[in-house]
Amino acid sequence: MTASPEAVALSIAAAQAASDKLATDIVAIDVSEKLVITDVFVLCSAQNERQVKSVVDAVEERLHGLGSKPLRREGE
C-alpha cells in the first residue's frame, strides 16, 4: 500500500512551506508500508536554530490551514 492521496497532498504542502522558509535538502519518504503511525516523513535542513524554528512554525501553520493538526512532532 502506498501513501494516501491526502498524505501526499499534505507532505507536498509541508515541503512547500519549508521551502518558502529557505529549508534545504527537503525529502519526503513514503513509510506507509513500514509504519502504521504515519504515511510520509518530510525531512529538511536549515542553517541555524532560528531558521529551524521558522521552518517548523511555517509547516505547522500551513498544515493547520489545510485542516490537519499534528498529533506529535519529533525533533527540531
N, CA, C and O atoms as a Tripos MOL2 file, in Angstrom:
@<TRIPOS>MOLECULE
protein
  304   303    76     0     0
PROTEIN
NO_CHARGES

@<TRIPOS>ATOM
      1 N           0.8430   -1.1640    0.0000 N.3       1 MET1
      2 CA          0.0000    0.0000    0.0000 C.3       1 MET1
      3 C           0.8950    1.2370    0.0000 C.2       1 MET1
      4 O           1.9100    1.2700    0.6970 O.2       1 MET1
      5 N           0.5330    2.2300   -0.7600 N.am      2 THR2
      6 CA          1.2970    3.4720   -0.7830 C.3       2 THR2
      7 C           0.5710    4.5370    0.0220 C.2       2 THR2
      8 O          -0.5630    4.3410    0.4600 O.2       2 THR2
      9 N           1.2320    5.6510    0.2070 N.am      3 ALA3
     10 CA          0.6580    6.7540    0.9690 C.3       3 ALA3
     11 C          -0.6580    7.1990    0.3490 C.2       3 ALA3
     12 O          -0.8120    7.1930   -0.8730 O.2       3 ALA3
     13 N          -1.5930    7.5800    1.1860 N.am      4 SER4
     14 CA         -2.8990    8.0330    0.7060 C.3       4 SER4
     15 C          -2.7570    9.3510   -0.0490 C.2       4 SER4
     16 O          -1.7950   10.0870    0.1690 O.2       4 SER4
     17 N          -3.6980    9.6550   -0.9270 N.am      5 PRO5
     18 CA         -3.6510   10.9350   -1.6390 C.3       5 PRO5
     19 C          -3.6290   12.1450   -0.6910 C.2       5 PRO5
     20 O          -2.9740   13.1500   -0.9660 O.2       5 PRO5
     21 N          -4.3480   12.0290    0.4140 N.am      6 GLU6
     22 CA         -4.3440   13.1160    1.4050 C.3       6 GLU6
     23 C          -2.9560   13.2850    2.0210 C.2       6 GLU6
     24 O          -2.4830   14.4090    2.1920 O.2       6 GLU6
     25 N          -2.3130   12.1810    2.3500 N.am      7 ALA7
     26 CA         -0.9690   12.2410    2.9280 C.3       7 ALA7
     27 C           0.0240   12.8370    1.9480 C.2       7 ALA7
     28 O           0.8960   13.6150    2.3360 O.2       7 ALA7
     29 N          -0.1040   12.4740    0.6830 N.am      8 VAL8
     30 CA          0.7850   13.0270   -0.3450 C.3       8 VAL8
     31 C           0.5650   14.5320   -0.4640 C.2       8 VAL8
     32 O           1.5270   15.2970   -0.5250 O.2       8 VAL8
     33 N          -0.7010   14.9600   -0.4970 N.am      9 ALA9
     34 CA         -1.0070   16.3920   -0.6010 C.3       9 ALA9
     35 C          -0.4690   17.1660    0.6040 C.2       9 ALA9
     36 O           0.0700   18.2620    0.4490 O.2       9 ALA9
     37 N          -0.6140   16.5990    1.7930 N.am     10 LEU10
     38 CA         -0.1090   17.2660    2.9950 C.3      10 LEU10
     39 C           1.4140   17.3160    3.0030 C.2      10 LEU10
     40 O           1.9980   18.3100    3.4350 O.2      10 LEU10
     41 N           2.0550   16.2650    2.5340 N.am     11 SER11
     42 CA          3.5190   16.2680    2.5040 C.3      11 SER11
     43 C           4.0420   17.2870    1.4990 C.2      11 SER11
     44 O           5.0600   17.9340    1.7420 O.2      11 SER11
     45 N           3.3550   17.4310    0.3760 N.am     12 ILE12
     46 CA          3.7460   18.4480   -0.6100 C.3      12 ILE12
     47 C           3.5700   19.8400   -0.0130 C.2      12 ILE12
     48 O           4.4340   20.7000   -0.1810 O.2      12 ILE12
     49 N           2.4640   20.0660    0.6800 N.am     13 ALA13
     50 CA          2.2340   21.3670    1.3280 C.3      13 ALA13
     51 C           3.3030   21.6470    2.3790 C.2      13 ALA13
     52 O           3.7930   22.7710    2.4890 O.2      13 ALA13
     53 N           3.6620   20.6240    3.1470 N.am     14 ALA14
     54 CA          4.7000   20.7930    4.1690 C.3      14 ALA14
     55 C           6.0430   21.1240    3.5250 C.2      14 ALA14
     56 O           6.7650   22.0020    3.9990 O.2      14 ALA14
     57 N           6.3730   20.4230    2.4500 N.am     15 ALA15
     58 CA          7.6360   20.6770    1.7550 C.3      15 ALA15
     59 C           7.6610   22.0850    1.1580 C.2      15 ALA15
     60 O           8.6920   22.7570    1.1990 O.2      15 ALA15
     61 N           6.5340   22.5330    0.6060 N.am     16 GLN16
     62 CA          6.4700   23.8890    0.0530 C.3      16 GLN16
     63 C           6.6210   24.9410    1.1490 C.2      16 GLN16
     64 O           7.3000   25.9490    0.9560 O.2      16 GLN16
     65 N           5.9910   24.7050    2.2910 N.am     17 ALA17
     66 CA          6.1120   25.6530    3.4120 C.3      17 ALA17
     67 C           7.5610   25.7120    3.8900 C.2      17 ALA17
     68 O           8.0740   26.7900    4.1880 O.2      17 ALA17
     69 N           8.2150   24.5660    3.9630 N.am     18 ALA18
     70 CA          9.6210   24.5320    4.3780 C.3      18 ALA18
     71 C          10.4930   25.2630    3.3620 C.2      18 ALA18
     72 O          11.3920   26.0200    3.7280 O.2      18 ALA18
     73 N          10.2190   25.0300    2.0960 N.am     19 SER19
     74 CA         10.9860   25.6930    1.0380 C.3      19 SER19
     75 C          10.8020   27.2090    1.0850 C.2      19 SER19
     76 O          11.7460   27.9650    0.8570 O.2      19 SER19
     77 N           9.5820   27.6420    1.3800 N.am     20 ASP20
     78 CA          9.3030   29.0810    1.4930 C.3      20 ASP20
     79 C          10.1660   29.7390    2.5730 C.2      20 ASP20
     80 O          10.4720   30.9290    2.4930 O.2      20 ASP20
     81 N          10.5530   28.9590    3.5760 N.am     21 LYS21
     82 CA         11.3990   29.4820    4.6640 C.3      21 LYS21
     83 C          12.8670   29.1280    4.4530 C.2      21 LYS21
     84 O          13.6680   29.1730    5.3870 O.2      21 LYS21
     85 N          13.2090   28.7740    3.2100 N.am     22 LEU22
     86 CA         14.5850   28.5100    2.7790 C.3      22 LEU22
     87 C          15.2040   27.2490    3.3740 C.2      22 LEU22
     88 O          16.4220   27.1700    3.5330 O.2      22 LEU22
     89 N          14.3740   26.2680    3.7000 N.am     23 ALA23
     90 CA         14.9030   24.9750    4.1210 C.3      23 ALA23
     91 C          15.6130   24.3370    2.9270 C.2      23 ALA23
     92 O          15.2860   24.6240    1.7750 O.2      23 ALA23
     93 N          16.5740   23.4790    3.2060 N.am     24 THR24
     94 CA         17.3170   22.8030    2.1480 C.3      24 THR24
     95 C          17.1990   21.2930    2.3380 C.2      24 THR24
     96 O          16.7060   20.8220    3.3630 O.2      24 THR24
     97 N          17.6510   20.5530    1.3500 N.am     25 ASP25
     98 CA         17.6680   19.0810    1.4180 C.3      25 ASP25
     99 C          16.3010   18.5110    1.7930 C.2      25 ASP25
    100 O          16.2120   17.6030    2.6200 O.2      25 ASP25
    101 N          15.2460   19.0360    1.1950 N.am     26 ILE26
    102 CA         13.8850   18.6040    1.5180 C.3      26 ILE26
    103 C          13.6090   17.2670    0.8360 C.2      26 ILE26
    104 O          13.7620   17.1220   -0.3770 O.2      26 ILE26
    105 N          13.1960   16.2910    1.6550 N.am     27 VAL27
    106 CA         12.9260   14.9450    1.1640 C.3      27 VAL27
    107 C          11.6380   14.4390    1.8110 C.2      27 VAL27
    108 O          11.4330   14.6120    3.0120 O.2      27 VAL27
    109 N          10.7790   13.8200    1.0180 N.am     28 ALA28
    110 CA          9.5900   13.1530    1.5490 C.3      28 ALA28
    111 C           9.7880   11.6500    1.3560 C.2      28 ALA28
    112 O          10.1260   11.1950    0.2630 O.2      28 ALA28
    113 N           9.5770   10.8980    2.4100 N.am     29 ILE29
    114 CA          9.7870    9.4510    2.3730 C.3      29 ILE29
    115 C           8.4700    8.7510    2.6800 C.2      29 ILE29
    116 O           7.8810    8.9570    3.7410 O.2      29 ILE29
    117 N           8.0140    7.9260    1.7500 N.am     30 ASP30
    118 CA          6.7900    7.1430    1.9290 C.3      30 ASP30
    119 C           7.1180    5.9600    2.8370 C.2      30 ASP30
    120 O           7.8600    5.0580    2.4470 O.2      30 ASP30
    121 N           6.5660    5.9690    4.0420 N.am     31 VAL31
    122 CA          6.8150    4.8930    5.0050 C.3      31 VAL31
    123 C           5.5350    4.1160    5.3100 C.2      31 VAL31
    124 O           5.4630    3.3740    6.2900 O.2      31 VAL31
    125 N           4.5340    4.2950    4.4610 N.am     32 SER32
    126 CA          3.2210    3.6950    4.7210 C.3      32 SER32
    127 C           3.2530    2.1680    4.7840 C.2      32 SER32
    128 O           2.4300    1.5570    5.4660 O.2      32 SER32
    129 N           4.1840    1.5600    4.0850 N.am     33 GLU33
    130 CA          4.2700    0.0990    4.1210 C.3      33 GLU33
    131 C           5.0440   -0.4170    5.3350 C.2      33 GLU33
    132 O           4.9720   -1.6000    5.6680 O.2      33 GLU33
    133 N           5.7780    0.4690    5.9880 N.am     34 LYS34
    134 CA          6.6250    0.0490    7.1150 C.3      34 LYS34
    135 C           6.0390    0.4250    8.4750 C.2      34 LYS34
    136 O           6.2650   -0.2750    9.4620 O.2      34 LYS34
    137 N           5.2810    1.5360    8.5310 N.am     35 LEU35
    138 CA          4.7770    2.0460    9.8030 C.3      35 LEU35
    139 C           3.2690    2.2310    9.7550 C.2      35 LEU35
    140 O           2.7020    2.5150    8.7000 O.2      35 LEU35
    141 N           2.6300    2.0690   10.8940 N.am     36 VAL36
    142 CA          1.1860    2.3000   10.9510 C.3      36 VAL36
    143 C           0.8480    3.6800   11.5110 C.2      36 VAL36
    144 O          -0.3060    4.1060   11.4500 O.2      36 VAL36
    145 N           1.8440    4.3840   12.0550 N.am     37 ILE37
    146 CA          1.5640    5.6720   12.6860 C.3      37 ILE37
    147 C           1.5530    6.8390   11.7040 C.2      37 ILE37
    148 O           1.0360    7.9080   12.0290 O.2      37 ILE37
    149 N           2.1060    6.6570   10.5260 N.am     38 THR38
    150 CA          2.1370    7.7360    9.5430 C.3      38 THR38
    151 C           2.3500    7.1640    8.1480 C.2      38 THR38
    152 O           2.7570    6.0130    7.9890 O.2      38 THR38
    153 N           2.0700    7.9840    7.1430 N.am     39 ASP39
    154 CA          2.2920    7.5680    5.7630 C.3      39 ASP39
    155 C           3.5710    8.1400    5.1750 C.2      39 ASP39
    156 O           4.2490    7.4770    4.3900 O.2      39 ASP39
    157 N           3.9080    9.3890    5.5600 N.am     40 VAL40
    158 CA          5.0340   10.0850    4.9440 C.3      40 VAL40
    159 C           5.8210   10.8480    6.0040 C.2      40 VAL40
    160 O           5.2430   11.4960    6.8770 O.2      40 VAL40
    161 N           7.1370   10.7650    5.9160 N.am     41 PHE41
    162 CA          8.0260   11.6310    6.6870 C.3      41 PHE41
    163 C           8.5440   12.7050    5.7450 C.2      41 PHE41
    164 O           8.9710   12.4010    4.6310 O.2      41 PHE41
    165 N           8.5100   13.9630    6.1850 N.am     42 VAL42
    166 CA          9.1180   15.0540    5.4320 C.3      42 VAL42
    167 C          10.3030   15.5360    6.2550 C.2      42 VAL42
    168 O          10.1450   15.9670    7.3970 O.2      42 VAL42
    169 N          11.4850   15.4590    5.6670 N.am     43 LEU43
    170 CA         12.7140   15.8510    6.3450 C.3      43 LEU43
    171 C          13.3450   17.0180    5.5980 C.2      43 LEU43
    172 O          13.2480   17.1100    4.3750 O.2      43 LEU43
    173 N          13.9910   17.9080    6.3430 N.am     44 CYS44
    174 CA         14.6970   19.0170    5.6970 C.3      44 CYS44
    175 C          15.7670   19.5510    6.6440 C.2      44 CYS44
    176 O          15.8320   19.1650    7.8110 O.2      44 CYS44
    177 N          16.5900   20.4290    6.1300 N.am     45 SER45
    178 CA         17.6720   21.0380    6.9030 C.3      45 SER45
    179 C          17.5110   22.5530    6.8770 C.2      45 SER45
    180 O          16.8460   23.1140    6.0070 O.2      45 SER45
    181 N          18.1360   23.1910    7.8510 N.am     46 ALA46
    182 CA         18.1580   24.6500    7.9010 C.3      46 ALA46
    183 C          19.5100   25.0880    8.4590 C.2      46 ALA46
    184 O          20.2120   24.3060    9.1000 O.2      46 ALA46
    185 N          19.8600   26.3340    8.2100 N.am     47 GLN47
    186 CA         21.1850   26.8570    8.5380 C.3      47 GLN47
    187 C          21.4650   26.9890   10.0370 C.2      47 GLN47
    188 O          22.5890   26.7610   10.4830 O.2      47 GLN47
    189 N          20.4440   27.3560   10.8080 N.am     48 ASN48
    190 CA         20.6720   27.5850   12.2370 C.3      48 ASN48
    191 C          19.3800   27.3380   13.0110 C.2      48 ASN48
    192 O          18.3280   27.0950   12.4200 O.2      48 ASN48
    193 N          19.4710   27.4010   14.3220 N.am     49 GLU49
    194 CA         18.3380   27.0830   15.1860 C.3      49 GLU49
    195 C          17.1470   28.0140   14.9470 C.2      49 GLU49
    196 O          15.9990   27.5690   14.9670 O.2      49 GLU49
    197 N          17.4100   29.2760   14.7260 N.am     50 ARG50
    198 CA         16.3300   30.2340   14.4790 C.3      50 ARG50
    199 C          15.5860   29.8840   13.1920 C.2      50 ARG50
    200 O          14.3570   29.9380   13.1490 O.2      50 ARG50
    201 N          16.3250   29.5260   12.1470 N.am     51 GLN51
    202 CA         15.6910   29.1590   10.8830 C.3      51 GLN51
    203 C          14.9110   27.8490   11.0220 C.2      51 GLN51
    204 O          13.8410   27.6970   10.4320 O.2      51 GLN51
    205 N          15.4390   26.9170   11.7910 N.am     52 VAL52
    206 CA         14.7290   25.6590   12.0290 C.3      52 VAL52
    207 C          13.3690   25.9500   12.6630 C.2      52 VAL52
    208 O          12.3550   25.3940   12.2400 O.2      52 VAL52
    209 N          13.3420   26.8100   13.6660 N.am     53 LYS53
    210 CA         12.0790   27.1620   14.3150 C.3      53 LYS53
    211 C          11.1270   27.8070   13.3230 C.2      53 LYS53
    212 O           9.9280   27.5280   13.3430 O.2      53 LYS53
    213 N          11.6440   28.6600   12.4600 N.am     54 SER54
    214 CA         10.8220   29.3130   11.4470 C.3      54 SER54
    215 C          10.2210   28.2960   10.4850 C.2      54 SER54
    216 O           9.0510   28.4000   10.1170 O.2      54 SER54
    217 N          11.0130   27.3240   10.0840 N.am     55 VAL55
    218 CA         10.5330   26.2670    9.1880 C.3      55 VAL55
    219 C           9.4400   25.4530    9.8780 C.2      55 VAL55
    220 O           8.3860   25.2020    9.2940 O.2      55 VAL55
    221 N           9.6890   25.0460   11.1050 N.am     56 VAL56
    222 CA          8.7170   24.2510   11.8610 C.3      56 VAL56
    223 C           7.3980   25.0120   11.9940 C.2      56 VAL56
    224 O           6.3260   24.4540   11.7600 O.2      56 VAL56
    225 N           7.4860   26.2760   12.3680 N.am     57 ASP57
    226 CA          6.2710   27.0870   12.5290 C.3      57 ASP57
    227 C           5.5090   27.2250   11.2100 C.2      57 ASP57
    228 O           4.2810   27.1440   11.1910 O.2      57 ASP57
    229 N           6.2290   27.4310   10.1160 N.am     58 ALA58
    230 CA          5.5900   27.5910    8.8050 C.3      58 ALA58
    231 C           4.8970   26.3010    8.3630 C.2      58 ALA58
    232 O           3.7900   26.3390    7.8260 O.2      58 ALA58
    233 N           5.5420   25.1760    8.5880 N.am     59 VAL59
    234 CA          4.9410   23.8940    8.2150 C.3      59 VAL59
    235 C           3.6840   23.6470    9.0360 C.2      59 VAL59
    236 O           2.6480   23.2780    8.4830 O.2      59 VAL59
    237 N           3.7590   23.8440   10.3340 N.am     60 GLU60
    238 CA          2.5880   23.6240   11.1810 C.3      60 GLU60
    239 C           1.4520   24.5740   10.8160 C.2      60 GLU60
    240 O           0.2890   24.1700   10.8010 O.2      60 GLU60
    241 N           1.7750   25.8210   10.5250 N.am     61 GLU61
    242 CA          0.7550   26.7990   10.1490 C.3      61 GLU61
    243 C           0.0850   26.4000    8.8310 C.2      61 GLU61
    244 O          -1.1390   26.4610    8.7100 O.2      61 GLU61
    245 N           0.8890   25.9940    7.8470 N.am     62 ARG62
    246 CA          0.3420   25.5880    6.5490 C.3      62 ARG62
    247 C          -0.5810   24.3790    6.7040 C.2      62 ARG62
    248 O          -1.6780   24.3610    6.1450 O.2      62 ARG62
    249 N          -0.1470   23.3810    7.4530 N.am     63 LEU63
    250 CA         -0.9540   22.1750    7.6120 C.3      63 LEU63
    251 C          -2.2110   22.4570    8.4190 C.2      63 LEU63
    252 O          -3.2710   21.8940    8.1420 O.2      63 LEU63
    253 N          -2.0970   23.3230    9.4120 N.am     64 HIS64
    254 CA         -3.2680   23.7140   10.1950 C.3      64 HIS64
    255 C          -4.2890   24.4000    9.2830 C.2      64 HIS64
    256 O          -5.4920   24.1690    9.4110 O.2      64 HIS64
    257 N          -3.8120   25.2400    8.3680 N.am     65 GLY65
    258 CA         -4.6830   25.9190    7.4150 C.3      65 GLY65
    259 C          -5.3950   24.9530    6.4790 C.2      65 GLY65
    260 O          -6.4400   25.2820    5.9180 O.2      65 GLY65
    261 N          -4.8320   23.7640    6.3090 N.am     66 LEU66
    262 CA         -5.4520   22.7340    5.4740 C.3      66 LEU66
    263 C          -6.3200   21.7810    6.2920 C.2      66 LEU66
    264 O          -6.8120   20.7780    5.7760 O.2      66 LEU66
    265 N          -6.5030   22.1030    7.5700 N.am     67 GLY67
    266 CA         -7.3580   21.2890    8.4220 C.3      67 GLY67
    267 C          -6.6780   20.1040    9.0700 C.2      67 GLY67
    268 O          -7.3490   19.2000    9.5690 O.2      67 GLY67
    269 N          -5.3730   20.0930    9.0700 N.am     68 SER68
    270 CA         -4.6220   18.9900    9.6710 C.3      68 SER68
    271 C          -3.7950   19.5230   10.8300 C.2      68 SER68
    272 O          -3.0630   20.5020   10.6830 O.2      68 SER68
    273 N          -3.9130   18.8770   11.9800 N.am     69 LYS69
    274 CA         -3.0870   19.3000   13.0940 C.3      69 LYS69
    275 C          -2.2120   18.1330   13.5370 C.2      69 LYS69
    276 O          -2.6540   16.9840   13.5230 O.2      69 LYS69
    277 N          -0.9950   18.4190   13.9220 N.am     70 PRO70
    278 CA         -0.0740   17.3340   14.2930 C.3      70 PRO70
    279 C          -0.4800   16.6680   15.6040 C.2      70 PRO70
    280 O          -0.9060   17.3250   16.5540 O.2      70 PRO70
    281 N          -0.3360   15.3620   15.6260 N.am     71 LEU71
    282 CA         -0.5470   14.6360   16.8760 C.3      71 LEU71
    283 C           0.6860   14.7470   17.7500 C.2      71 LEU71
    284 O           0.5950   14.8180   18.9750 O.2      71 LEU71
    285 N           1.8470   14.7590   17.0980 N.am     72 ARG72
    286 CA          3.1180   14.9500   17.8040 C.3      72 ARG72
    287 C           4.1600   15.4000   16.7970 C.2      72 ARG72
    288 O           3.9780   15.2690   15.5860 O.2      72 ARG72
    289 N           5.2410   15.9260   17.3120 N.am     73 ARG73
    290 CA          6.3430   16.3680   16.4650 C.3      73 ARG73
    291 C           7.6230   15.8110   17.0560 C.2      73 ARG73
    292 O           7.8430   15.8880   18.2640 O.2      73 ARG73
    293 N           8.4600   15.2530   16.2080 N.am     74 GLU74
    294 CA          9.7210   14.6880   16.6590 C.3      74 GLU74
    295 C          10.8700   15.5150   16.1430 C.2      74 GLU74
    296 O          10.9570   15.7890   14.9460 O.2      74 GLU74
    297 N          11.7420   15.9100   17.0230 N.am     75 GLY75
    298 CA         12.9450   16.6440   16.6310 C.3      75 GLY75
    299 C          12.6510   18.0820   16.2540 C.2      75 GLY75
    300 O          11.5120   18.4830   16.0170 O.2      75 GLY75
    301 N          13.7250   18.8260   16.2130 N.am     76 GLU76
    302 CA         13.6190   20.2270   15.8030 C.3      76 GLU76
    303 C          14.9520   20.7000   15.3190 C.2      76 GLU76
    304 O          15.0900   21.8570   14.9230 O.2      76 GLU76
@<TRIPOS>BOND
     1     1     2 1
     2     2     3 1
     3     3     4 2
     4     3     5 am
     5     5     6 1
     6     6     7 1
     7     7     8 2
     8     7     9 am
     9     9    10 1
    10    10    11 1
    11    11    12 2
    12    11    13 am
    13    13    14 1
    14    14    15 1
    15    15    16 2
    16    15    17 am
    17    17    18 1
    18    18    19 1
    19    19    20 2
    20    19    21 am
    21    21    22 1
    22    22    23 1
    23    23    24 2
    24    23    25 am
    25    25    26 1
    26    26    27 1
    27    27    28 2
    28    27    29 am
    29    29    30 1
    30    30    31 1
    31    31    32 2
    32    31    33 am
    33    33    34 1
    34    34    35 1
    35    35    36 2
    36    35    37 am
    37    37    38 1
    38    38    39 1
    39    39    40 2
    40    39    41 am
    41    41    42 1
    42    42    43 1
    43    43    44 2
    44    43    45 am
    45    45    46 1
    46    46    47 1
    47    47    48 2
    48    47    49 am
    49    49    50 1
    50    50    51 1
    51    51    52 2
    52    51    53 am
    53    53    54 1
    54    54    55 1
    55    55    56 2
    56    55    57 am
    57    57    58 1
    58    58    59 1
    59    59    60 2
    60    59    61 am
    61    61    62 1
    62    62    63 1
    63    63    64 2
    64    63    65 am
    65    65    66 1
    66    66    67 1
    67    67    68 2
    68    67    69 am
    69    69    70 1
    70    70    71 1
    71    71    72 2
    72    71    73 am
    73    73    74 1
    74    74    75 1
    75    75    76 2
    76    75    77 am
    77    77    78 1
    78    78    79 1
    79    79    80 2
    80    79    81 am
    81    81    82 1
    82    82    83 1
    83    83    84 2
    84    83    85 am
    85    85    86 1
    86    86    87 1
    87    87    88 2
    88    87    89 am
    89    89    90 1
    90    90    91 1
    91    91    92 2
    92    91    93 am
    93    93    94 1
    94    94    95 1
    95    95    96 2
    96    95    97 am
    97    97    98 1
    98    98    99 1
    99    99   100 2
   100    99   101 am
   101   101   102 1
   102   102   103 1
   103   103   104 2
   104   103   105 am
   105   105   106 1
   106   106   107 1
   107   107   108 2
   108   107   109 am
   109   109   110 1
   110   110   111 1
   111   111   112 2
   112   111   113 am
   113   113   114 1
   114   114   115 1
   115   115   116 2
   116   115   117 am
   117   117   118 1
   118   118   119 1
   119   119   120 2
   120   119   121 am
   121   121   122 1
   122   122   123 1
   123   123   124 2
   124   123   125 am
   125   125   126 1
   126   126   127 1
   127   127   128 2
   128   127   129 am
   129   129   130 1
   130   130   131 1
   131   131   132 2
   132   131   133 am
   133   133   134 1
   134   134   135 1
   135   135   136 2
   136   135   137 am
   137   137   138 1
   138   138   139 1
   139   139   140 2
   140   139   141 am
   141   141   142 1
   142   142   143 1
   143   143   144 2
   144   143   145 am
   145   145   146 1
   146   146   147 1
   147   147   148 2
   148   147   149 am
   149   149   150 1
   150   150   151 1
   151   151   152 2
   152   151   153 am
   153   153   154 1
   154   154   155 1
   155   155   156 2
   156   155   157 am
   157   157   158 1
   158   158   159 1
   159   159   160 2
   160   159   161 am
   161   161   162 1
   162   162   163 1
   163   163   164 2
   164   163   165 am
   165   165   166 1
   166   166   167 1
   167   167   168 2
   168   167   169 am
   169   169   170 1
   170   170   171 1
   171   171   172 2
   172   171   173 am
   173   173   174 1
   174   174   175 1
   175   175   176 2
   176   175   177 am
   177   177   178 1
   178   178   179 1
   179   179   180 2
   180   179   181 am
   181   181   182 1
   182   182   183 1
   183   183   184 2
   184   183   185 am
   185   185   186 1
   186   186   187 1
   187   187   188 2
   188   187   189 am
   189   189   190 1
   190   190   191 1
   191   191   192 2
   192   191   193 am
   193   193   194 1
   194   194   195 1
   195   195   196 2
   196   195   197 am
   197   197   198 1
   198   198   199 1
   199   199   200 2
   200   199   201 am
   201   201   202 1
   202   202   203 1
   203   203   204 2
   204   203   205 am
   205   205   206 1
   206   206   207 1
   207   207   208 2
   208   207   209 am
   209   209   210 1
   210   210   211 1
   211   211   212 2
   212   211   213 am
   213   213   214 1
   214   214   215 1
   215   215   216 2
   216   215   217 am
   217   217   218 1
   218   218   219 1
   219   219   220 2
   220   219   221 am
   221   221   222 1
   222   222   223 1
   223   223   224 2
   224   223   225 am
   225   225   226 1
   226   226   227 1
   227   227   228 2
   228   227   229 am
   229   229   230 1
   230   230   231 1
   231   231   232 2
   232   231   233 am
   233   233   234 1
   234   234   235 1
   235   235   236 2
   236   235   237 am
   237   237   238 1
   238   238   239 1
   239   239   240 2
   240   239   241 am
   241   241   242 1
   242   242   243 1
   243   243   244 2
   244   243   245 am
   245   245   246 1
   246   246   247 1
   247   247   248 2
   248   247   249 am
   249   249   250 1
   250   250   251 1
   251   251   252 2
   252   251   253 am
   253   253   254 1
   254   254   255 1
   255   255   256 2
   256   255   257 am
   257   257   258 1
   258   258   259 1
   259   259   260 2
   260   259   261 am
   261   261   262 1
   262   262   263 1
   263   263   264 2
   264   263   265 am
   265   265   266 1
   266   266   267 1
   267   267   268 2
   268   267   269 am
   269   269   270 1
   270   270   271 1
   271   271   272 2
   272   271   273 am
   273   273   274 1
   274   274   275 1
   275   275   276 2
   276   275   277 am
   277   277   278 1
   278   278   279 1
   279   279   280 2
   280   279   281 am
   281   281   282 1
   282   282   283 1
   283   283   284 2
   284   283   285 am
   285   285   286 1
   286   286   287 1
   287   287   288 2
   288   287   289 am
   289   289   290 1
   290   290   291 1
   291   291   292 2
   292   291   293 am
   293   293   294 1
   294   294   295 1
   295   295   296 2
   296   295   297 am
   297   297   298 1
   298   298   299 1
   299   299   300 2
   300   299   301 am
   301   301   302 1
   302   302   303 1
   303   303   304 2
@<TRIPOS>SUBSTRUCTURE
     1 MET1         2 RESIDUE 1 A MET
     2 THR2         6 RESIDUE 1 A THR
     3 ALA3        10 RESIDUE 1 A ALA
     4 SER4        14 RESIDUE 1 A SER
     5 PRO5        18 RESIDUE 1 A PRO
     6 GLU6        22 RESIDUE 1 A GLU
     7 ALA7        26 RESIDUE 1 A ALA
     8 VAL8        30 RESIDUE 1 A VAL
     9 ALA9        34 RESIDUE 1 A ALA
    10 LEU10       38 RESIDUE 1 A LEU
    11 SER11       42 RESIDUE 1 A SER
    12 ILE12       46 RESIDUE 1 A ILE
    13 ALA13       50 RESIDUE 1 A ALA
    14 ALA14       54 RESIDUE 1 A ALA
    15 ALA15       58 RESIDUE 1 A ALA
    16 GLN16       62 RESIDUE 1 A GLN
    17 ALA17       66 RESIDUE 1 A ALA
    18 ALA18       70 RESIDUE 1 A ALA
    19 SER19       74 RESIDUE 1 A SER
    20 ASP20       78 RESIDUE 1 A ASP
    21 LYS21       82 RESIDUE 1 A LYS
    22 LEU22       86 RESIDUE 1 A LEU
    23 ALA23       90 RESIDUE 1 A ALA
    24 THR24       94 RESIDUE 1 A THR
    25 ASP25       98 RESIDUE 1 A ASP
    26 ILE26      102 RESIDUE 1 A ILE
    27 VAL27      106 RESIDUE 1 A VAL
    28 ALA28      110 RESIDUE 1 A ALA
    29 ILE29      114 RESIDUE 1 A ILE
    30 ASP30      118 RESIDUE 1 A ASP
    31 VAL31      122 RESIDUE 1 A VAL
    32 SER32      126 RESIDUE 1 A SER
    33 GLU33      130 RESIDUE 1 A GLU
    34 LYS34      134 RESIDUE 1 A LYS
    35 LEU35      138 RESIDUE 1 A LEU
    36 VAL36      142 RESIDUE 1 A VAL
    37 ILE37      146 RESIDUE 1 A ILE
    38 THR38      150 RESIDUE 1 A THR
    39 ASP39      154 RESIDUE 1 A ASP
    40 VAL40      158 RESIDUE 1 A VAL
    41 PHE41      162 RESIDUE 1 A PHE
    42 VAL42      166 RESIDUE 1 A VAL
    43 LEU43      170 RESIDUE 1 A LEU
    44 CYS44      174 RESIDUE 1 A CYS
    45 SER45      178 RESIDUE 1 A SER
    46 ALA46      182 RESIDUE 1 A ALA
    47 GLN47      186 RESIDUE 1 A GLN
    48 ASN48      190 RESIDUE 1 A ASN
    49 GLU49      194 RESIDUE 1 A GLU
    50 ARG50      198 RESIDUE 1 A ARG
    51 GLN51      202 RESIDUE 1 A GLN
    52 VAL52      206 RESIDUE 1 A VAL
    53 LYS53      210 RESIDUE 1 A LYS
    54 SER54      214 RESIDUE 1 A SER
    55 VAL55      218 RESIDUE 1 A VAL
    56 VAL56      222 RESIDUE 1 A VAL
    57 ASP57      226 RESIDUE 1 A ASP
    58 ALA58      230 RESIDUE 1 A ALA
    59 VAL59      234 RESIDUE 1 A VAL
    60 GLU60      238 RESIDUE 1 A GLU
    61 GLU61      242 RESIDUE 1 A GLU
    62 ARG62      246 RESIDUE 1 A ARG
    63 LEU63      250 RESIDUE 1 A LEU
    64 HIS64      254 RESIDUE 1 A HIS
    65 GLY65      258 RESIDUE 1 A GLY
    66 LEU66      262 RESIDUE 1 A LEU
    67 GLY67      266 RESIDUE 1 A GLY
    68 SER68      270 RESIDUE 1 A SER
    69 LYS69      274 RESIDUE 1 A LYS
    70 PRO70      278 RESIDUE 1 A PRO
    71 LEU71      282 RESIDUE 1 A LEU
    72 ARG72      286 RESIDUE 1 A ARG
    73 ARG73      290 RESIDUE 1 A ARG
    74 GLU74      294 RESIDUE 1 A GLU
    75 GLY75      298 RESIDUE 1 A GLY
    76 GLU76      302 RESIDUE 1 A GLU
